[in-house]
Amino acid sequence: MSVLDLKPAQAIAALAAPVRVALVGNPNSGKTAMFNALTGSRQKVANYAGVTVERKEGRLTAPSGRAFSILDLPGTYSLRARSPDEAITRDAVLGRLVGEASPDVVVCVADATNLRLVLRLALELKTVGRPCVLALNMIDIAERQGLEIDTERLSRELAMPVVGTVATRRRNIDVLIDQVERRAALTVHAGASAWTEPSAAEIRALHREAERILAACVRPAKRPDTWTGRLDDVLLHPVAGILILLTVLFLMFQAVFTGAQPIMDLITAGFDGLSGLVGQVLPDGVLKSLICDGVIAGVGSVLVFLPQIMILFLFIIILEDVGYMARAAFLLDKIMGGAGLHGRAFIPLLSSFACAIPGIMATRVIDNRRDRLTTILAAPLMTCSARIPVYTLIISAFIPRRQVLGGLSLQGLVFFGLYALGLVSALAVAWVVRKVFWRGLVEPFLMELPAYKAPDPLNIARNVLQRGQIFLQRAGTIILSMMILIWFLSTVPGKPAGAPGPAIDYSFAGMIGHAIQPVLAPVGFSWQMSVALIPGMAAREVAVGALSTVYAVSAGEGHPAALGGVLAHHWSLATALAFLAWYVFAPQCASTLGVVKRETNSWRWPIIMFVYLTVLAYAAAFVTFNVARALGGG
Amino acid sequence: MHPLADLDTDIASFVAPAKRATLADGRRGFSGVIVDVQASDADGGLPAAELERRLLEMGFVEGARVAILHEGFIGRDPICVRLDDMRVALRRRDARSVLVRPDVAR
């Protein structure tokens, strides 16, 4: 419908600036479902300038033709911000954000079955002086429980319209929109906001007022939810609860680790095929190399992460939606807390065993900024699946195939040792970051355990798709440009006609490799290895191909066994072990650095990560090389 | 903690209702009423005034009914409490700031 089809009054409304609406509410109030119900697919996800907090804005056109822009603000219990997310909520409501006008109407979204804390928030919002509307969401559950809410009285007490809604079924959404529009039409005699950060005494007073209103307007549920209590008896049980949690995590890990593999193989094969087809059409030269090995391979290396990311977020969003995530954090708080991590850090770290990219994206389940950054810094140390081809190559070439300690395979033992080393270092790094750098700032673990509820498939599908889209748009572009840079370094300048040796030796990567070789000599790396580290930045498993290239293992005998033979011939045992130690720590993955840039919204953290991982890798390889040589492995 | 500590607080509240216990000392099955919320500057924790406000904002307010529903499996920490009609998880170190009067009889 264009503006010309509207009646004059509607056309004027449509042409006016959109009404700015901010959604505020407690966590678990169904605020995101409300945002989806209001805006449908007309959403835009970005970041607030300079912070890691996501900015979700959507558009809505009312039946009257009036346009609305809806801002979904992070969940909070108070305008007194305790985290960067909550600071955004406060500043957005107060109109303090740079480049962001204050909202015309604030919609306070409440879980109708759990009103006590949100009534205090609503009273606090009133002091801001913007027109407010209270949406009693999940009113169907309240009705089912026989909870009686006198909405007229509530509306009088709070001096704001109150609408009972069911966001997931779009019930009364039109009524809510109508109320918001009416409030927006009122002439706002908005003076300066009367809000100041409340003291403990003021919080107590507001709480008493909320209690009074609650007693006056709400009759307790006749049939309260008993399922949550019964489920918690099992799910939070010291033995059964842990077993169930481990099962859930195991299933999630399996799904990410093996479930995504066929699709990833398909994507890889598809892009290899495409590259082959394009290669046949284009004449040999730099352009062909750029398109096939740079652009097509680069796009493929971005898309290949998508299956794992979508599967992982499917699990995370379902667990959040049904209310289990808070329980998992409760069960794991003590274990993770010992390493200075938040209970919720378990999911990102576990996912990082498959791949650090979805793992780092999953850190957004952690609200606290410091906890999130600690987890991000530790995540790349978990042994990701891309290390497996490297470990397999070196272990099968250098570690004898024999049994030790009564039947254990020595090769298997080394493999397990590398995994354990990764895990222990990740926890150690988290501990050091927490104790040394952010000393003395133990955040309290204070978390509401929401009532369990059935998941909403539409909401889940929308949120999973949104994660995939965000990855492609934001991280994907960074990763792709890094891939093309790596291609450029490894290809340009080309090999002169008739020159000996592999082409990469003449490229910038070759020059860099030769230049850093003196630095890497003390850890036992040859110049070929130094050169291979540059294209190996594309992804850890690329190291196998890169080594084949620099050792000029011809394509025909390019399978790992042949390469293993060549390496066994060129490298000492000490060098091989040092290379393994290097790969436990080294940031040999441009995509990880790219996604850290995206998730932290700054280059500072990927640079810190690159430096600390390189230092650790160098130290580990140095110690390994020298100890192995001293023991006769040189 | 002493296995009879829970019983002790019951007796204490029976004999001398003025004596206060903290939520951190309670065991699974404990129930009572919050009588005061008063944080102190613990080592490595938040400033007392900040912790107090956070507890208040979560609904740990004088007069609220509280019961310990679940305990963590290591060191019985953290705890899951029913707070009026909500469920909240918190660590015992933070629960020290919540002073409670236990119900006399169960």
Boltz contact constraints between the chains, C-beta under 6 A:
constraints:
  - contact:
      token1: [A, 77]
      token2: [B, 57]
      max_distance: 6.0
  - contact:
      token1: [A, 78]
      token2: [B, 57]
      max_distance: 6.0
  - contact:
      token1: [A, 117]
      token2: [B, 59]
      max_distance: 6.0
  - contact:
      token1: [A, 200]
      token2: [B, 52]
      max_distance: 6.0
  - contact:
      token1: [A, 200]
      token2: [B, 53]
      max_distance: 6.0
  - contact:
      token1: [A, 203]
      token2: [B, 53]
      max_distance: 6.0
  - contact:
      token1: [A, 203]
      token2: [B, 56]
      max_distance: 6.0
  - contact:
      token1: [A, 207]
      token2: [B, 61]
      max_distance: 6.0
  - contact:
      token1: [A, 236]
      token2: [B, 70]
      max_distance: 6.0
  - contact:
      token1: [A, 238]
      token2: [B, 73]
      max_distance: 6.0
  - contact:
      token1: [A, 330]
      token2: [B, 89]
      max_distance: 6.0
  - contact:
      token1: [A, 333]
      token2: [B, 78]
      max_distance: 6.0
  - contact:
      token1: [A, 334]
      token2: [B, 72]
      max_distance: 6.0
  - contact:
      token1: [A, 334]
      token2: [B, 74]
      max_distance: 6.0
  - contact:
      token1: [A, 334]
      token2: [B, 77]
      max_distance: 6.0
  - contact:
      token1: [A, 440]
      token2: [B, 44]
      max_distance: 6.0
  - contact:
      token1: [A, 442]
      token2: [B, 44]
      max_distance: 6.0
  - contact:
      token1: [A, 442]
      token2: [B, 45]
      max_distance: 6.0
  - contact:
      token1: [A, 444]
      token2: [B, 94]
      max_distance: 6.0
  - contact:
      token1: [A, 445]
      token2: [B, 78]
      max_distance: 6.0
  - contact:
      token1: [A, 445]
      token2: [B, 91]
      max_distance: 6.0
  - contact:
      token1: [A, 446]
      token2: [B, 58]
      max_distance: 6.0
  - contact:
      token1: [A, 446]
      token2: [B, 90]
      max_distance: 6.0
  - contact:
      token1: [A, 447]
      token2: [B, 89]
      max_distance: 6.0
  - contact:
      token1: [A, 448]
      token2: [B, 88]
      max_distance: 6.0
  - contact:
      token1: [A, 449]
      token2: [B, 87]
      max_distance: 6.0
  - contact:
      token1: [A, 449]
      token2: [B, 89]
      max_distance: 6.0
